[in-house]
Amino acid sequence: MDNGSVFPNRRTVLKTAGMGVAGAAGLPLLSPSAGTAAQPAPGSLLPAPPRQVEPLLDRAKVDNALKRLDEFIQDAMESTGLPGVAVAVVYRDEVVYAKGFGVREVGKPERITPDTVFQVASVSKPLASTVVAGVVGQQVIEWTDPVMEHNKNFAFHDGYVTRNATFADLMSHRSGLRTSSGDLLEDLGFDRAYILSHLNQQPLDTFRASYNYSNFGFTEAGQAAADAMKTTWEDLAEEILFRQLGMSASSYRLSDFEETKNKARLHVPLGNKEWAAKYRRAPDAEAPAGGASSSVRDLAQWLRLQLGNGTYEGKPVIDSAALQTTHVPHAFSGPASAPAARSRFYGLGWNVSYDDQARVQLGHSGAFNLGAATAVSMLPGEQLAIVALTNGRPQGIPEAINADFMDTAQHGRPTVDWLTFISGIFKQQDEAGKPEVDYTKVPANPSPAKPNRAYSGTYDNSYYGPLLVFEEGGKLAMRMGPAGSPTTFPLTHFDGDTFSFESIGENGNGLAGAIFAAAIGGSSPSVTLDFYNRTGLGTFTR
């Protein structure tokens, strides 16, 4: 056999057959060495399929979309009463738009500007994956490293998952950890160390074959990257990203946000287009996943870095290969429901999808039910990106701003009523999040409760810690949470041995139930809090 033969061996042939036509087009043997294939003369053929779609937009099309932005934002604010918005657009490494609208806080005159700092909620995730890509680029860690190699205390409910879960697994939400895991501990005020050390009690779905959006799974990856660098997460983000890009208004510390004078307060809707600044959101425990604060001026610099494949102002900042790994699908977030339908994917801190022209779309939303909604969208092949930050509870407004802009850039005008469409999705999600039992509807003839002493006492729970039920002013109350700052919940009789209490925090959804077990020897042996029992961990034993 001629050792110089150019024919592939059997293994290569089989691998190519398994890849199919689309996969084969990406092989080095078949693809042009760089960029896209040269356009063929009429009637001729390309030497290979193009590696990416040629840009379809130009400055005139982008400018046309920019002209509509002000009007769309103002109309959205007028129709909803939303207090404030800030938006920035980047095109071909230039910040072509950066504006603020409305006020930082209702009832006060201070206006939103491009430098106003917002809590960005889950837009923290693509920021965080950029930071971790920086650590990967320094060859301190690999995306495929098991996390426990860098954090010896890391543990999940299953030993195999504990030993094998990688940074990529955790940052693409495919570890099996369920969506709410750890979130309710955060609402009670527990810190990051406590929450991460108790995730091993949470049940898991199938490792690498399930998708569950998990704040604290993602946080664990960010924390492990900081551990590998022997620093804190907050300092790591400052060193790797914020300082390099001059993002002086950006931080992963709540204290930095609260000390900023030009900041947007959180708002919730009261109805009839009225909003109120009622809550404070403290996301330090989940900082990599939701604790960043920033301005659109700062985030525009980060988008320049993203669109520049890790280069900023001509200087390499983040390794391009490590950053590109964050932009590709790692998990099915929404598998196709029919042969001709499209699947949706999650990369590392990014939602990944493909449009009608087969161009990759990257994006992420951020949401605090206590009063913030944010969104970022990118078309990397077009070198176009937009970020929208708002100081109001999620109603789909920043997502609609981004979608309307991208739609207009591509089609000359919007093809969908984006605000109506997306706000409808958010309303459906709100309906789905309501409690299974409506504790506001007390039975007409409820069974009487036992004497208060039958329920009073201390109950233990290995996940949430102790629960104290006590009598106060002739009525029952319960106390739980961190020893230094527990939360007291008044209890209201509902029916028999069931009482209701008001759920709290980011995940609060109204009245919940405290269901005491039938008394034994005059005392109830246990109580189940249905709001805290989403994954079966909400029973407290006397």
HUSULWO-V548180 format. One record per backbone hydrogen bond with DSSP energy under -1.0 kcal/mol. CO is the residue of the C=O (numbers start at 1). NH is the residue of the N-H. E is the energy in kcal/mol with one decimal. If there is no record, write none. Layout:
co-><CO CO>
nh-><NH NH>
e-><E E>
This chain:
co-><2 9 10 11 12 13 14 15 16 20 21 23 24 27 27 41 58 59 60 61 62 63 68 69 70 71 72 73 74 75 76 77 83 84 85 86 87 88 89 89 90 91 94 94 97 99 101 102 104 105 110 113 114 117 118 120 121 122 123 124 125 126 127 128 129 130 131 132 133 134 135 136 142 143 145 146 147 147 151 158 159 160 161 165 166 167 169 171 173 174 176 178 180 182 183 184 185 186 191 192 193 195 198 199 206 214 215 216 217 218 219 220 221 222 223 224 225 226 227 232 233 234 235 236 237 237 238 241 242 246 247 251 253 254 255 257 261 262 267 268 271 274 276 276 284 286 286 287 292 293 294 295 296 298 299 300 301 302 303 304 305 306 308 310 310 312 315 319 320 321 323 324 326 331 334 338 344 344 345 346 346 350 351 352 353 355 359 361 362 363 364 366 368 368 371 372 373 374 375 376 377 378 379 379 380 383 384 385 386 387 388 389 390 396 397 398 399 400 401 402 403 404 405 406 407 408 416 417 418 419 420 421 422 423 424 425 426 427 428 429 431 437 438 440 447 451 452 452 454 457 459 460 461 467 468 469 470 472 475 476 477 478 479 480 487 489 492 495 497 498 498 499 500 501 505 510 512 513 514 515 520 523 525 526 527 528 530 533 538 540 541>
nh-><5 13 14 15 16 17 18 19 20 24 25 26 27 30 31 44 62 63 64 65 66 67 72 73 74 75 76 77 78 79 80 81 103 391 101 389 99 387 96 97 385 94 91 96 89 87 85 112 265 108 104 116 297 264 294 123 124 125 127 128 129 130 131 132 133 134 135 136 137 138 140 139 145 168 167 149 150 151 154 162 163 164 165 147 170 171 174 349 212 208 205 181 183 186 187 188 190 189 195 196 197 198 201 202 209 218 219 220 221 222 223 224 225 226 227 228 229 231 230 236 237 238 239 240 241 242 243 245 247 248 250 293 257 258 259 260 263 117 393 276 274 270 268 278 287 289 290 291 120 251 118 299 300 302 303 304 305 306 307 308 310 309 311 317 318 315 312 323 324 325 326 327 348 346 344 341 333 334 352 330 331 347 363 345 361 358 355 353 378 351 376 374 371 372 267 368 390 366 388 364 386 362 382 384 383 92 379 90 377 88 375 86 373 400 401 402 403 404 405 406 407 408 409 410 411 412 418 421 422 423 424 425 426 427 428 429 430 431 432 433 434 439 441 442 496 454 455 456 524 469 467 541 465 459 479 457 477 475 472 491 470 489 468 487 480 478 500 498 516 494 495 514 492 512 508 503 501 530 499 528 523 520 542 517 540 515 533 536 529 527 460>
e-><-2.0 -2.1 -2.6 -2.3 -2.5 -2.4 -2.2 -1.4 -1.2 -2.5 -1.7 -1.5 -1.7 -1.1 -1.7 -2.6 -2.1 -2.9 -1.9 -1.6 -2.3 -2.0 -2.4 -2.8 -2.6 -2.5 -2.5 -2.4 -2.4 -2.5 -1.2 -2.8 -1.9 -1.4 -3.1 -2.8 -2.4 -2.3 -1.5 -1.3 -2.3 -1.2 -2.7 -1.1 -2.4 -2.5 -2.3 -2.5 -1.9 -1.8 -2.2 -1.7 -1.9 -2.5 -2.3 -1.9 -1.9 -1.8 -1.3 -2.6 -2.7 -1.4 -1.7 -2.6 -2.1 -1.5 -1.3 -2.5 -2.7 -1.0 -1.7 -2.1 -1.7 -2.2 -1.2 -1.6 -2.0 -1.3 -2.0 -2.4 -2.2 -1.6 -2.8 -2.9 -2.2 -2.4 -2.2 -1.3 -2.2 -2.9 -2.9 -1.5 -1.7 -1.8 -2.0 -1.3 -2.1 -1.4 -2.3 -2.9 -1.8 -1.3 -1.6 -1.6 -1.2 -1.8 -2.2 -1.8 -1.3 -1.9 -2.8 -2.3 -2.0 -1.8 -2.5 -2.3 -1.2 -2.2 -1.3 -2.3 -2.5 -1.5 -2.5 -3.1 -1.9 -2.0 -2.6 -1.7 -2.8 -2.0 -1.5 -2.4 -1.5 -2.7 -1.7 -1.1 -1.6 -2.7 -1.5 -2.2 -1.4 -3.6 -2.4 -1.2 -1.6 -1.4 -2.4 -2.3 -2.0 -1.9 -3.0 -2.6 -1.8 -1.5 -2.2 -1.8 -1.8 -2.4 -2.8 -1.5 -2.6 -1.5 -1.2 -3.1 -2.0 -2.0 -2.8 -2.4 -2.6 -1.5 -1.2 -1.3 -1.9 -2.4 -1.8 -1.5 -1.5 -1.9 -2.5 -2.5 -1.6 -3.5 -1.7 -2.3 -3.2 -2.0 -2.1 -2.2 -3.1 -3.0 -2.4 -2.5 -2.4 -2.0 -1.4 -2.9 -1.8 -2.7 -2.9 -2.1 -2.4 -2.3 -1.6 -1.7 -1.1 -2.4 -3.1 -2.6 -2.6 -2.1 -2.2 -2.3 -1.1 -2.0 -2.3 -2.2 -2.6 -2.7 -2.0 -2.5 -2.5 -2.4 -2.4 -1.6 -2.4 -2.2 -1.8 -2.5 -2.8 -2.2 -1.5 -1.2 -1.9 -2.1 -1.8 -2.0 -2.2 -2.1 -2.2 -1.2 -1.3 -1.1 -1.4 -1.2 -2.5 -2.1 -1.5 -1.9 -3.1 -3.1 -3.1 -2.5 -1.9 -3.2 -2.3 -2.9 -2.3 -1.4 -3.9 -2.5 -2.6 -3.5 -2.5 -3.2 -2.0 -2.4 -3.1 -2.2 -2.4 -2.5 -1.8 -3.3 -2.4 -3.2 -1.5 -2.6 -2.1 -1.7 -2.5 -2.5 -1.2 -3.0 -3.1 -2.8 -3.2 -2.9 -1.2 -1.5 -2.5 -2.3 -3.7>
